[in-house]
Amino acid sequence: MSIKFETEINFKSNTWNRDAWARIQADLDSEKESICYTTGQILGVKPGEAVKQLCGFETFLCTRLMPAAEDGSIRRLNKEVIFYTDSRTGQMIDQWTNPWTDEVVDVVHVSNDPFNYTISEWLILAPEDFGGGKKESQGSYHYFFLGNDLAMSLP
């Protein structure tokens, strides 16, 4: 079953924003799952110092979208794992040394099974994901330019 979505681009429309965010996450055909892999670096900064690479990460996701309610909300069903890696070698790490304090800590890799939430017109995480609240008090989608790139932030 495919989820209906708004196709006219309108950054001020909460309906379009909801549907665009859902389409970024997974296939709108609820019979299909989307498999995703991401990798990157976690950076840290202390005032007056240069940015430091703290560690790397690799993330694997499996996501499916389902219609959630008559108002058009979409339920995102997801399982994910995140592994933290050495920035130079790319190897998984079991311990990490804080570059500012030299404290050595154990690394806890992430296994979010599940990591589900509702994509609503009002916010990516809908009020029911937090145990209640009114939609009007939650906020909406916010965009800004970062250089030449359009970025989105959550309120």
N, C-alpha and C positions, 0 to 999 in steps of 0.2 A: 504494500500500500504506500503510495507516494504522498508526502505531505505537501499541501498547497502552500505557495509562497508568493510574496509580493515581488514583482519583477521591475517595477519602475524605481530607479535609483532616487532616493530622497533621504538625505542624511538627517533631516528633521523629523522623519516619520518613525515612530517607535515600532510600528509593524514592519517596515522595511528593515530596520536595524535588527530586530529579533530574527527575521528570516535570513538576513545576510550572515549574522553570527552563527546561526544553525548550519547554513550551507558551508561555512568555513570548517565547521567541526566534523561533518560527516555527510554521507549520502542521504538525500531526502527520501529515498526509497527505504522504508522501515524494514524491509526484508533483507537489506544488505548491511554489512558492517564495514567500517573503514579501518584500515590498519595504518598506523602512523609511526614514524621514527623521527626523532629530533636529537640533535647533539649541540653542545655549545659550551661556553665558559661562564663560570660564576665569578663576578668581579667584586672587589671591595674597595672602598675609598675612605680615607681618614682625612679630615680637614688639614690642608696644608701639605698633603703628600700626594704622590702620583697614584693613579689607579693600579691595583694589584690583581693579578689572576690568582684566585683562591683555589679553584679546582674545576674540573670539567664535569659534564654529565651526559648521560645517554638515556633517552626516554623511549619507551615502546607503549603504544596505546591501541586499544581495540574499542571502537565506539559505534553505537547504533542510535538513531533518532526515532522517537515514537510520538505520535500525536498525544498530547496530554489533556487537553480540555477543549470545550467548545469555543473558548475565547482565542484559540489559535496557539496557545502555549505548546512548547515542544519539550518533551522529556529526553534528556541526554543520558544514555546508559553507557557507562565506560568502565573499563579496567585498564590500569596502567602500572608500569614499573619504572623506577628511576634508579640508575646506578651512578654513583659518583666516581670520578676518575682523576688520575694524576694529570695535571695540565700539560706536562711535557711528554709523558710516555703514552697516555691514553689508557693505561691499565687501571682496572678497578682498584679502589683503595679501601682499606679497612680501618685506617687511622688517618687523621689529618692534623697538621700542626698550624695553629693560629699564627700568622706572620707578625702580628703585633704583640702578642703575649708569650709566644713560644709554647703555649699549652698544647699538649697532645691529647686529642679526644678520639673516641671511637666513632666511626661513621655508621649511620643507620640509613641503609638504602630504603627506598620507598616501594611499597606494594599496596596500591590503592585498589582494593577489590571489594566493593565497588567504589567509584567516584562519580556518582550520579547527581544531576541537578536539573532544574527546570529553566528553560530559556523563555522568558516572558517578554511582553511589550515594555515592561517597566524596568527590568534589570536582568542581567544574565542569570544571576541567582535569584530565584523568585522567593517571595515571602515564606512559602511553606518550607523552604529549605532552612529557615531559621526559626521555625516554631511559631509563625504568625506574623502579624504586622499588616499594615494597610499598604496597598500598592502605591497610593499617592504619596506616601511618606518615604518611599524607597529610592527614588531617583531614576535616571534614565541613562542613555548612552551619550558619551561625551567625546568629541573629536578635537584634535589640535594638529598643527603642523610641526614636525620635527625636521627642520631643514626643508627638503623638498618632499618628504614623506608624510603622508597622512597617518596619524596614530590615533588609537582609541584608549581612553582611560576609564576606569571604573570609579564612581564616586565613593 
